[in-house]
């Protein structure tokens, strides 16, 4: 497998890849530090976005309410 694209990294983090593609990506990530760094960046971004839409002035809100 070649390096993961930005879209594949994003979809991997979101759990949106087909099972076969997810397995290939996971195998690649186990060996490729470069792609692992990209996936970590996408995961951090997702976590920051999630945190920003689930809190309001320090009050935790359910994600479906915040959207």
N, CA, C, O and CB atoms as a CASP TS submission, in Angstrom:
PFRMAT TS
TARGET T0000
AUTHOR 0000-0000-0000
METHOD Language model
MODEL 1
PARENT N/A
ATOM      1  N   UNK     1       0.845  -1.185   0.000  1.00  0.00           N
ATOM      2  CA  UNK     1       0.000   0.000   0.000  1.00  0.00           C
ATOM      3  C   UNK     1       0.885   1.240   0.000  1.00  0.00           C
ATOM      4  O   UNK     1       1.884   1.300   0.716  1.00  0.00           O
ATOM      5  CB  UNK     1      -0.958   0.002   1.221  1.00  0.00           C
ATOM      6  N   UNK     2       0.516   2.212  -0.795  1.00  0.00           N
ATOM      7  CA  UNK     2       1.202   3.499  -0.788  1.00  0.00           C
ATOM      8  C   UNK     2       0.814   4.244   0.483  1.00  0.00           C
ATOM      9  O   UNK     2      -0.016   3.780   1.264  1.00  0.00           O
ATOM     10  CB  UNK     2       0.852   4.336  -2.059  1.00  0.00           C
ATOM     11  N   UNK     3       1.429   5.406   0.674  1.00  0.00           N
ATOM     12  CA  UNK     3       1.064   6.227   1.830  1.00  0.00           C
ATOM     13  C   UNK     3      -0.422   6.560   1.767  1.00  0.00           C
ATOM     14  O   UNK     3      -1.017   6.625   0.691  1.00  0.00           O
ATOM     15  CB  UNK     3       1.915   7.527   1.880  1.00  0.00           C
ATOM     16  N   UNK     4      -1.009   6.771   2.944  1.00  0.00           N
ATOM     17  CA  UNK     4      -2.417   7.134   3.025  1.00  0.00           C
ATOM     18  C   UNK     4      -2.612   8.574   2.556  1.00  0.00           C
ATOM     19  O   UNK     4      -1.774   9.441   2.804  1.00  0.00           O
ATOM     20  CB  UNK     4      -2.944   6.957   4.465  1.00  0.00           C
ATOM     21  N   UNK     5      -3.727   8.810   1.876  1.00  0.00           N
ATOM     22  CA  UNK     5      -4.073  10.179   1.491  1.00  0.00           C
ATOM     23  C   UNK     5      -4.659  10.886   2.708  1.00  0.00           C
ATOM     24  O   UNK     5      -4.986  10.250   3.710  1.00  0.00           O
ATOM     25  CB  UNK     5      -5.080  10.197   0.289  1.00  0.00           C
ATOM     26  N   UNK     6      -4.788  12.193   2.612  1.00  0.00           N
ATOM     27  CA  UNK     6      -5.414  12.952   3.703  1.00  0.00           C
ATOM     28  C   UNK     6      -6.845  12.462   3.926  1.00  0.00           C
ATOM     29  O   UNK     6      -7.288  12.341   5.068  1.00  0.00           O
ATOM     30  CB  UNK     6      -5.407  14.478   3.390  1.00  0.00           C
ATOM     31  N   UNK     7      -7.568  12.179   2.840  1.00  0.00           N
ATOM     32  CA  UNK     7      -8.935  11.690   2.957  1.00  0.00           C
ATOM     33  C   UNK     7      -8.966  10.337   3.670  1.00  0.00           C
ATOM     34  O   UNK     7      -9.809  10.113   4.539  1.00  0.00           O
ATOM     35  CB  UNK     7      -9.584  11.577   1.570  1.00  0.00           C
ATOM     36  N   UNK     8      -8.062   9.447   3.312  1.00  0.00           N
ATOM     37  CA  UNK     8      -8.011   8.141   3.978  1.00  0.00           C
ATOM     38  C   UNK     8      -7.689   8.294   5.464  1.00  0.00           C
ATOM     39  O   UNK     8      -8.260   7.591   6.297  1.00  0.00           O
ATOM     40  CB  UNK     8      -6.965   7.236   3.303  1.00  0.00           C
ATOM     41  N   UNK     9      -6.791   9.198   5.794  1.00  0.00           N
ATOM     42  CA  UNK     9      -6.458   9.440   7.206  1.00  0.00           C
ATOM     43  C   UNK     9      -7.688   9.928   7.961  1.00  0.00           C
ATOM     44  O   UNK     9      -7.987   9.439   9.050  1.00  0.00           O
ATOM     45  CB  UNK     9      -5.309  10.472   7.331  1.00  0.00           C
ATOM     46  N   UNK    10      -8.389  10.875   7.392  1.00  0.00           N
ATOM     47  CA  UNK    10      -9.581  11.417   8.019  1.00  0.00           C
ATOM     48  C   UNK    10     -10.644  10.339   8.186  1.00  0.00           C
ATOM     49  O   UNK    10     -11.250  10.215   9.250  1.00  0.00           O
ATOM     50  CB  UNK    10     -10.129  12.581   7.200  1.00  0.00           C
ATOM     51  N   UNK    11     -10.868   9.564   7.137  1.00  0.00           N
ATOM     52  CA  UNK    11     -11.875   8.507   7.196  1.00  0.00           C
ATOM     53  C   UNK    11     -11.465   7.405   8.171  1.00  0.00           C
ATOM     54  O   UNK    11     -12.323   6.818   8.830  1.00  0.00           O
ATOM     55  CB  UNK    11     -12.107   7.915   5.802  1.00  0.00           C
ATOM     56  N   UNK    12     -10.176   7.119   8.273  1.00  0.00           N
ATOM     57  CA  UNK    12      -9.679   6.129   9.222  1.00  0.00           C
ATOM     58  C   UNK    12     -10.014   6.565  10.645  1.00  0.00           C
ATOM     59  O   UNK    12     -10.520   5.777  11.445  1.00  0.00           O
ATOM     60  CB  UNK    12      -8.153   5.928   9.058  1.00  0.00           C
ATOM     61  N   UNK    13      -9.729   7.813  10.946  1.00  0.00           N
ATOM     62  CA  UNK    13      -9.999   8.356  12.283  1.00  0.00           C
ATOM     63  C   UNK    13     -11.492   8.318  12.589  1.00  0.00           C
ATOM     64  O   UNK    13     -11.891   8.037  13.719  1.00  0.00           O
ATOM     65  CB  UNK    13      -9.472   9.800  12.399  1.00  0.00           C
ATOM     66  N   UNK    14     -12.317   8.602  11.580  1.00  0.00           N
ATOM     67  CA  UNK    14     -13.765   8.626  11.778  1.00  0.00           C
ATOM     68  C   UNK    14     -14.401   7.244  11.719  1.00  0.00           C
ATOM     69  O   UNK    14     -15.600   7.101  11.957  1.00  0.00           O
ATOM     70  CB  UNK    14     -14.402   9.511  10.747  1.00  0.00           C
ATOM     71  N   UNK    15     -13.601   6.220  11.400  1.00  0.00           N
ATOM     72  CA  UNK    15     -14.147   4.871  11.277  1.00  0.00           C
ATOM     73  C   UNK    15     -15.025   4.706  10.060  1.00  0.00           C
ATOM     74  O   UNK    15     -15.957   3.902  10.058  1.00  0.00           O
ATOM     75  CB  UNK    15     -14.928   4.518  12.503  1.00  0.00           C
ATOM     76  N   UNK    16     -14.725   5.476   9.013  1.00  0.00           N
ATOM     77  CA  UNK    16     -15.577   5.501   7.829  1.00  0.00           C
ATOM     78  C   UNK    16     -15.036   4.682   6.651  1.00  0.00           C
ATOM     79  O   UNK    16     -15.641   4.672   5.579  1.00  0.00           O
ATOM     80  CB  UNK    16     -15.773   6.916   7.394  1.00  0.00           C
ATOM     81  N   UNK    17     -13.916   4.003   6.838  1.00  0.00           N
ATOM     82  CA  UNK    17     -13.380   3.179   5.748  1.00  0.00           C
ATOM     83  C   UNK    17     -14.096   1.830   5.707  1.00  0.00           C
ATOM     84  O   UNK    17     -14.533   1.315   6.736  1.00  0.00           O
ATOM     85  CB  UNK    17     -11.852   2.972   5.916  1.00  0.00           C
ATOM     86  N   UNK    18     -14.209   1.267   4.502  1.00  0.00           N
ATOM     87  CA  UNK    18     -14.709  -0.103   4.361  1.00  0.00           C
ATOM     88  C   UNK    18     -13.776  -1.011   5.153  1.00  0.00           C
ATOM     89  O   UNK    18     -12.615  -0.661   5.365  1.00  0.00           O
ATOM     90  CB  UNK    18     -14.792  -0.546   2.843  1.00  0.00           C
ATOM     91  N   UNK    19     -14.257  -2.160   5.590  1.00  0.00           N
ATOM     92  CA  UNK    19     -13.467  -3.023   6.476  1.00  0.00           C
ATOM     93  C   UNK    19     -12.141  -3.450   5.851  1.00  0.00           C
ATOM     94  O   UNK    19     -11.122  -3.475   6.541  1.00  0.00           O
ATOM     95  CB  UNK    19     -14.271  -4.254   6.847  1.00  0.00           C
ATOM     96  N   UNK    20     -12.133  -3.787   4.561  1.00  0.00           N
ATOM     97  CA  UNK    20     -10.883  -4.210   3.916  1.00  0.00           C
ATOM     98  C   UNK    20      -9.891  -3.049   3.844  1.00  0.00           C
ATOM     99  O   UNK    20      -8.700  -3.226   4.098  1.00  0.00           O
ATOM    100  CB  UNK    20     -11.163  -4.756   2.498  1.00  0.00           C
ATOM    101  N   UNK    21     -10.392  -1.858   3.495  1.00  0.00           N
ATOM    102  CA  UNK    21      -9.505  -0.691   3.409  1.00  0.00           C
ATOM    103  C   UNK    21      -9.024  -0.285   4.806  1.00  0.00           C
ATOM    104  O   UNK    21      -7.885   0.152   4.968  1.00  0.00           O
ATOM    105  CB  UNK    21     -10.231   0.500   2.721  1.00  0.00           C
ATOM    106  N   UNK    22      -9.881  -0.428   5.801  1.00  0.00           N
ATOM    107  CA  UNK    22      -9.485  -0.123   7.179  1.00  0.00           C
ATOM    108  C   UNK    22      -8.339  -1.051   7.608  1.00  0.00           C
ATOM    109  O   UNK    22      -7.365  -0.608   8.215  1.00  0.00           O
ATOM    110  CB  UNK    22     -10.700  -0.270   8.147  1.00  0.00           C
ATOM    111  N   UNK    23      -8.471  -2.337   7.284  1.00  0.00           N
ATOM    112  CA  UNK    23      -7.434  -3.309   7.651  1.00  0.00           C
ATOM    113  C   UNK    23      -6.118  -2.983   6.953  1.00  0.00           C
ATOM    114  O   UNK    23      -5.053  -3.061   7.567  1.00  0.00           O
ATOM    115  CB  UNK    23      -7.882  -4.741   7.293  1.00  0.00           C
ATOM    116  N   UNK    24      -6.185  -2.621   5.679  1.00  0.00           N
ATOM    117  CA  UNK    24      -4.962  -2.244   4.943  1.00  0.00           C
ATOM    118  C   UNK    24      -4.331  -1.000   5.557  1.00  0.00           C
ATOM    119  O   UNK    24      -3.113  -0.930   5.725  1.00  0.00           O
ATOM    120  CB  UNK    24      -5.276  -1.995   3.445  1.00  0.00           C
ATOM    121  N   UNK    25      -5.163  -0.021   5.890  1.00  0.00           N
ATOM    122  CA  UNK    25      -4.651   1.210   6.492  1.00  0.00           C
ATOM    123  C   UNK    25      -4.011   0.912   7.847  1.00  0.00           C
ATOM    124  O   UNK    25      -2.945   1.444   8.157  1.00  0.00           O
ATOM    125  CB  UNK    25      -5.783   2.250   6.649  1.00  0.00           C
ATOM    126  N   UNK    26      -4.646   0.074   8.649  1.00  0.00           N
ATOM    127  CA  UNK    26      -4.097  -0.274   9.965  1.00  0.00           C
ATOM    128  C   UNK    26      -2.750  -0.970   9.826  1.00  0.00           C
ATOM    129  O   UNK    26      -1.817  -0.687  10.577  1.00  0.00           O
ATOM    130  CB  UNK    26      -5.076  -1.174  10.738  1.00  0.00           C
ATOM    131  N   UNK    27      -2.653  -1.876   8.869  1.00  0.00           N
ATOM    132  CA  UNK    27      -1.372  -2.547   8.624  1.00  0.00           C
ATOM    133  C   UNK    27      -0.307  -1.541   8.219  1.00  0.00           C
ATOM    134  O   UNK    27       0.827  -1.605   8.693  1.00  0.00           O
ATOM    135  CB  UNK    27      -1.522  -3.623   7.538  1.00  0.00           C
ATOM    136  N   UNK    28      -0.668  -0.622   7.348  1.00  0.00           N
ATOM    137  CA  UNK    28       0.277   0.398   6.889  1.00  0.00           C
ATOM    138  C   UNK    28       0.698   1.291   8.059  1.00  0.00           C
ATOM    139  O   UNK    28       1.875   1.617   8.208  1.00  0.00           O
ATOM    140  CB  UNK    28      -0.348   1.251   5.753  1.00  0.00           C
ATOM    141  N   UNK    29      -0.271   1.681   8.883  1.00  0.00           N
ATOM    142  CA  UNK    29       0.027   2.563  10.015  1.00  0.00           C
ATOM    143  C   UNK    29       0.948   1.909  11.031  1.00  0.00           C
ATOM    144  O   UNK    29       1.702   2.592  11.724  1.00  0.00           O
ATOM    145  CB  UNK    29      -1.255   2.986  10.695  1.00  0.00           C
ATOM    146  N   UNK    30       0.889   0.600  11.119  1.00  0.00           N
ATOM    147  CA  UNK    30       1.767  -0.116  12.046  1.00  0.00           C
ATOM    148  C   UNK    30       3.230  -0.012  11.627  1.00  0.00           C
ATOM    149  O   UNK    30       4.132  -0.191  12.446  1.00  0.00           O
ATOM    150  CB  UNK    30       1.357  -1.584  12.135  1.00  0.00           C
ATOM    151  N   UNK    31       3.461   0.278  10.350  1.00  0.00           N
ATOM    152  CA  UNK    31       4.822   0.336   9.807  1.00  0.00           C
ATOM    153  C   UNK    31       5.284   1.743   9.418  1.00  0.00           C
ATOM    154  O   UNK    31       6.485   1.981   9.293  1.00  0.00           O
ATOM    155  CB  UNK    31       4.914  -0.554   8.609  1.00  0.00           C
ATOM    156  N   UNK    32       4.354   2.672   9.226  1.00  0.00           N
ATOM    157  CA  UNK    32       4.702   3.972   8.637  1.00  0.00           C
ATOM    158  C   UNK    32       4.513   5.115   9.643  1.00  0.00           C
ATOM    159  O   UNK    32       3.389   5.501   9.966  1.00  0.00           O
ATOM    160  CB  UNK    32       3.847   4.232   7.383  1.00  0.00           C
ATOM    161  N   UNK    33       5.615   5.632  10.117  1.00  0.00           N
ATOM    162  CA  UNK    33       5.575   6.736  11.086  1.00  0.00           C
ATOM    163  C   UNK    33       4.989   8.005  10.461  1.00  0.00           C
ATOM    164  O   UNK    33       4.280   8.755  11.132  1.00  0.00           O
ATOM    165  CB  UNK    33       6.987   7.023  11.627  1.00  0.00           C
ATOM    166  N   UNK    34       5.278   8.245   9.196  1.00  0.00           N
ATOM    167  CA  UNK    34       4.785   9.439   8.515  1.00  0.00           C
ATOM    168  C   UNK    34       3.256   9.466   8.484  1.00  0.00           C
ATOM    169  O   UNK    34       2.644  10.478   8.825  1.00  0.00           O
ATOM    170  CB  UNK    34       5.341   9.504   7.088  1.00  0.00           C
ATOM    171  N   UNK    35       2.653   8.372   8.083  1.00  0.00           N
ATOM    172  CA  UNK    35       1.193   8.310   8.037  1.00  0.00           C
ATOM    173  C   UNK    35       0.605   8.301   9.445  1.00  0.00           C
ATOM    174  O   UNK    35      -0.475   8.848   9.672  1.00  0.00           O
ATOM    175  CB  UNK    35       0.732   7.065   7.263  1.00  0.00           C
ATOM    176  N   UNK    36       1.305   7.688  10.382  1.00  0.00           N
ATOM    177  CA  UNK    36       0.854   7.705  11.768  1.00  0.00           C
ATOM    178  C   UNK    36       0.778   9.120  12.307  1.00  0.00           C
ATOM    179  O   UNK    36      -0.138   9.458  13.056  1.00  0.00           O
ATOM    180  CB  UNK    36       1.775   6.870  12.635  1.00  0.00           C
ATOM    181  N   UNK    37       1.740   9.944  11.926  1.00  0.00           N
ATOM    182  CA  UNK    37       1.734  11.346  12.344  1.00  0.00           C
ATOM    183  C   UNK    37       0.531  12.076  11.755  1.00  0.00           C
ATOM    184  O   UNK    37      -0.104  12.883  12.434  1.00  0.00           O
ATOM    185  CB  UNK    37       3.039  12.041  11.919  1.00  0.00           C
ATOM    186  N   UNK    38       0.217  11.787  10.478  1.00  0.00           N
ATOM    187  CA  UNK    38      -0.956  12.415   9.849  1.00  0.00           C
ATOM    188  C   UNK    38      -2.239  11.981  10.542  1.00  0.00           C
ATOM    189  O   UNK    38      -3.118  12.806  10.792  1.00  0.00           O
ATOM    190  CB  UNK    38      -1.023  12.062   8.351  1.00  0.00           C
ATOM    191  N   UNK    39      -2.353  10.705  10.852  1.00  0.00           N
ATOM    192  CA  UNK    39      -3.549  10.199  11.523  1.00  0.00           C
ATOM    193  C   UNK    39      -3.667  10.822  12.918  1.00  0.00           C
ATOM    194  O   UNK    39      -4.766  11.181  13.341  1.00  0.00           O
ATOM    195  CB  UNK    39      -3.508   8.648  11.620  1.00  0.00           C
ATOM    196  N   UNK    40      -2.573  10.952  13.617  1.00  0.00           N
ATOM    197  CA  UNK    40      -2.601  11.604  14.939  1.00  0.00           C
ATOM    198  C   UNK    40      -3.092  13.043  14.825  1.00  0.00           C
ATOM    199  O   UNK    40      -3.862  13.504  15.668  1.00  0.00           O
ATOM    200  CB  UNK    40      -1.199  11.577  15.587  1.00  0.00           C
ATOM    201  N   UNK    41      -2.654  13.753  13.788  1.00  0.00           N
ATOM    202  CA  UNK    41      -3.089  15.134  13.586  1.00  0.00           C
ATOM    203  C   UNK    41      -4.594  15.194  13.323  1.00  0.00           C
ATOM    204  O   UNK    41      -5.287  16.049  13.873  1.00  0.00           O
ATOM    205  CB  UNK    41      -2.318  15.777  12.418  1.00  0.00           C
ATOM    206  N   UNK    42      -5.100  14.284  12.481  1.00  0.00           N
ATOM    207  CA  UNK    42      -6.541  14.232  12.219  1.00  0.00           C
ATOM    208  C   UNK    42      -7.308  13.896  13.490  1.00  0.00           C
ATOM    209  O   UNK    42      -8.364  14.475  13.743  1.00  0.00           O
ATOM    210  CB  UNK    42      -6.855  13.200  11.124  1.00  0.00           C
ATOM    211  N   UNK    43      -6.791  12.962  14.297  1.00  0.00           N
ATOM    212  CA  UNK    43      -7.452  12.575  15.544  1.00  0.00           C
ATOM    213  C   UNK    43      -7.485  13.770  16.509  1.00  0.00           C
ATOM    214  O   UNK    43      -8.505  14.019  17.150  1.00  0.00           O
ATOM    215  CB  UNK    43      -6.723  11.360  16.200  1.00  0.00           C
ATOM    216  N   UNK    44      -6.389  14.496  16.609  1.00  0.00           N
ATOM    217  CA  UNK    44      -6.345  15.683  17.476  1.00  0.00           C
ATOM    218  C   UNK    44      -7.342  16.735  17.014  1.00  0.00           C
ATOM    219  O   UNK    44      -8.030  17.348  17.831  1.00  0.00           O
ATOM    220  CB  UNK    44      -4.929  16.280  17.503  1.00  0.00           C
ATOM    221  N   UNK    45      -7.420  16.946  15.698  1.00  0.00           N
ATOM    222  CA  UNK    45      -8.354  17.931  15.158  1.00  0.00           C
ATOM    223  C   UNK    45      -9.798  17.516  15.472  1.00  0.00           C
ATOM    224  O   UNK    45     -10.611  18.338  15.895  1.00  0.00           O
ATOM    225  CB  UNK    45      -8.154  18.090  13.628  1.00  0.00           C
ATOM    226  N   UNK    46     -10.102  16.234  15.259  1.00  0.00           N
ATOM    227  CA  UNK    46     -11.449  15.744  15.554  1.00  0.00           C
ATOM    228  C   UNK    46     -11.782  15.944  17.033  1.00  0.00           C
ATOM    229  O   UNK    46     -12.889  16.366  17.370  1.00  0.00           O
ATOM    230  CB  UNK    46     -11.577  14.253  15.175  1.00  0.00           C
ATOM    231  N   UNK    47     -10.840  15.645  17.904  1.00  0.00           N
ATOM    232  CA  UNK    47     -11.067  15.805  19.336  1.00  0.00           C
ATOM    233  C   UNK    47     -11.285  17.266  19.719  1.00  0.00           C
ATOM    234  O   UNK    47     -12.122  17.571  20.569  1.00  0.00           O
ATOM    235  CB  UNK    47      -9.896  15.237  20.115  1.00  0.00           C
ATOM    236  N   UNK    48     -10.533  18.164  19.095  1.00  0.00           N
ATOM    237  CA  UNK    48     -10.715  19.597  19.369  1.00  0.00           C
ATOM    238  C   UNK    48     -12.079  20.077  18.901  1.00  0.00           C
ATOM    239  O   UNK    48     -12.745  20.839  19.602  1.00  0.00           O
ATOM    240  CB  UNK    48      -9.614  20.419  18.690  1.00  0.00           C
ATOM    241  N   UNK    49     -12.497  19.637  17.724  1.00  0.00           N
ATOM    242  CA  UNK    49     -13.813  20.019  17.209  1.00  0.00           C
ATOM    243  C   UNK    49     -14.899  19.470  18.118  1.00  0.00           C
ATOM    244  O   UNK    49     -15.839  20.180  18.475  1.00  0.00           O
ATOM    245  CB  UNK    49     -14.012  19.510  15.761  1.00  0.00           C
ATOM    246  N   UNK    50     -14.768  18.207  18.491  1.00  0.00           N
ATOM    247  CA  UNK    50     -15.763  17.598  19.378  1.00  0.00           C
ATOM    248  C   UNK    50     -15.851  18.367  20.695  1.00  0.00           C
ATOM    249  O   UNK    50     -16.946  18.635  21.189  1.00  0.00           O
ATOM    250  CB  UNK    50     -15.415  16.117  19.647  1.00  0.00           C
ATOM    251  N   UNK    51     -14.720  18.713  21.250  1.00  0.00           N
ATOM    252  CA  UNK    51     -14.711  19.449  22.514  1.00  0.00           C
ATOM    253  C   UNK    51     -15.358  20.819  22.358  1.00  0.00           C
ATOM    254  O   UNK    51     -16.025  21.298  23.275  1.00  0.00           O
ATOM    255  CB  UNK    51     -13.280  19.601  23.033  1.00  0.00           C
ATOM    256  N   UNK    52     -15.166  21.450  21.211  1.00  0.00           N
ATOM    257  CA  UNK    52     -15.711  22.793  21.024  1.00  0.00           C
ATOM    258  C   UNK    52     -17.221  22.794  20.839  1.00  0.00           C
ATOM    259  O   UNK    52     -17.873  23.797  21.129  1.00  0.00           O
ATOM    260  CB  UNK    52     -15.059  23.450  19.836  1.00  0.00           C
ATOM    261  N   UNK    53     -17.794  21.686  20.359  1.00  0.00           N
ATOM    262  CA  UNK    53     -19.240  21.663  20.149  1.00  0.00           C
ATOM    263  C   UNK    53     -19.986  20.952  21.279  1.00  0.00           C
ATOM    264  O   UNK    53     -21.216  20.898  21.269  1.00  0.00           O
ATOM    265  CB  UNK    53     -19.557  20.991  18.828  1.00  0.00           C
ATOM    266  N   UNK    54     -19.262  20.413  22.238  1.00  0.00           N
ATOM    267  CA  UNK    54     -19.937  19.720  23.337  1.00  0.00           C
ATOM    268  C   UNK    54     -19.816  20.459  24.656  1.00  0.00           C
ATOM    269  O   UNK    54     -20.293  19.978  25.683  1.00  0.00           O
ATOM    270  CB  UNK    54     -19.381  18.332  23.491  1.00  0.00           C
ATOM    271  N   UNK    55     -19.184  21.622  24.639  1.00  0.00           N
ATOM    272  CA  UNK    55     -19.114  22.418  25.861  1.00  0.00           C
ATOM    273  C   UNK    55     -19.536  23.850  25.570  1.00  0.00           C
ATOM    274  O   UNK    55     -19.276  24.383  24.492  1.00  0.00           O
ATOM    275  CB  UNK    55     -17.693  22.385  26.458  1.00  0.00           C
ATOM    276  N   UNK    56     -20.174  24.446  26.527  1.00  0.00           N
ATOM    277  CA  UNK    56     -20.597  25.837  26.420  1.00  0.00           C
ATOM    278  C   UNK    56     -20.340  26.479  27.771  1.00  0.00           C
ATOM    279  O   UNK    56     -21.002  26.161  28.759  1.00  0.00           O
ATOM    280  CB  UNK    56     -22.110  25.962  25.996  1.00  0.00           C
ATOM    281  N   UNK    57     -19.386  27.376  27.804  1.00  0.00           N
ATOM    282  CA  UNK    57     -19.027  28.037  29.056  1.00  0.00           C
ATOM    283  C   UNK    57     -18.755  27.037  30.176  1.00  0.00           C
ATOM    284  O   UNK    57     -19.186  27.225  31.314  1.00  0.00           O
ATOM    285  CB  UNK    57     -20.130  28.989  29.475  1.00  0.00           C
ATOM    286  N   UNK    58     -18.035  25.976  29.836  1.00  0.00           N
ATOM    287  CA  UNK    58     -17.662  24.996  30.836  1.00  0.00           C
ATOM    288  C   UNK    58     -18.742  23.996  31.192  1.00  0.00           C
ATOM    289  O   UNK    58     -18.536  23.161  32.072  1.00  0.00           O
ATOM    290  CB  UNK    58     -17.246  25.685  32.045  1.00  0.00           C
ATOM    291  N   UNK    59     -19.896  24.059  30.528  1.00  0.00           N
ATOM    292  CA  UNK    59     -20.992  23.123  30.796  1.00  0.00           C
ATOM    293  C   UNK    59     -20.967  22.051  29.711  1.00  0.00           C
ATOM    294  O   UNK    59     -21.036  22.367  28.523  1.00  0.00           O
ATOM    295  CB  UNK    59     -22.387  23.859  30.836  1.00  0.00           C
ATOM    296  N   UNK    60     -20.870  20.805  30.110  1.00  0.00           N
ATOM    297  CA  UNK    60     -20.884  19.717  29.142  1.00  0.00           C
ATOM    298  C   UNK    60     -22.289  19.547  28.596  1.00  0.00           C
ATOM    299  O   UNK    60     -23.261  19.468  29.348  1.00  0.00           O
ATOM    300  CB  UNK    60     -20.382  18.403  29.775  1.00  0.00           C
ATOM    301  N   UNK    61     -22.379  19.492  27.274  1.00  0.00           N
ATOM    302  CA  UNK    61     -23.656  19.271  26.596  1.00  0.00           C
ATOM    303  C   UNK    61     -23.581  17.983  25.789  1.00  0.00           C
ATOM    304  O   UNK    61     -22.509  17.635  25.292  1.00  0.00           O
ATOM    305  CB  UNK    61     -24.016  20.473  25.680  1.00  0.00           C
ATOM    306  N   UNK    62     -24.689  17.268  25.645  1.00  0.00           N
ATOM    307  CA  UNK    62     -24.665  16.118  24.738  1.00  0.00           C
ATOM    308  C   UNK    62     -24.337  16.588  23.323  1.00  0.00           C
ATOM    309  O   UNK    62     -24.788  17.656  22.908  1.00  0.00           O
ATOM    310  CB  UNK    62     -26.025  15.364  24.761  1.00  0.00           C
ATOM    311  N   UNK    63     -23.568  15.812  22.586  1.00  0.00           N
ATOM    312  CA  UNK    63     -23.129  16.210  21.240  1.00  0.00           C
ATOM    313  C   UNK    63     -24.319  16.520  20.333  1.00  0.00           C
ATOM    314  O   UNK    63     -24.249  17.464  19.546  1.00  0.00           O
ATOM    315  CB  UNK    63     -22.270  15.103  20.612  1.00  0.00           C
ATOM    316  N   UNK    64     -25.399  15.761  20.419  1.00  0.00           N
ATOM    317  CA  UNK    64     -26.538  15.997  19.537  1.00  0.00           C
ATOM    318  C   UNK    64     -27.231  17.327  19.852  1.00  0.00           C
ATOM    319  O   UNK    64     -27.849  17.919  18.966  1.00  0.00           O
ATOM    320  CB  UNK    64     -27.536  14.848  19.653  1.00  0.00           C
ATOM    321  N   UNK    65     -27.141  17.799  21.084  1.00  0.00           N
ATOM    322  CA  UNK    65     -27.721  19.093  21.447  1.00  0.00           C
ATOM    323  C   UNK    65     -26.891  20.236  20.893  1.00  0.00           C
ATOM    324  O   UNK    65     -27.431  21.248  20.448  1.00  0.00           O
ATOM    325  CB  UNK    65     -27.839  19.222  22.966  1.00  0.00           C
ATOM    326  N   UNK    66     -25.567  20.070  20.922  1.00  0.00           N
ATOM    327  CA  UNK    66     -24.661  21.139  20.519  1.00  0.00           C
ATOM    328  C   UNK    66     -24.681  21.361  19.017  1.00  0.00           C
ATOM    329  O   UNK    66     -24.385  22.462  18.552  1.00  0.00           O
ATOM    330  CB  UNK    66     -23.254  20.829  20.972  1.00  0.00           C
ATOM    331  N   UNK    67     -25.020  20.348  18.263  1.00  0.00           N
ATOM    332  CA  UNK    67     -25.001  20.481  16.808  1.00  0.00           C
ATOM    333  C   UNK    67     -26.231  21.211  16.400  1.00  0.00           C
ATOM    334  O   UNK    67     -26.442  21.447  15.210  1.00  0.00           O
ATOM    335  CB  UNK    67     -24.914  19.114  16.100  1.00  0.00           C
TER
END
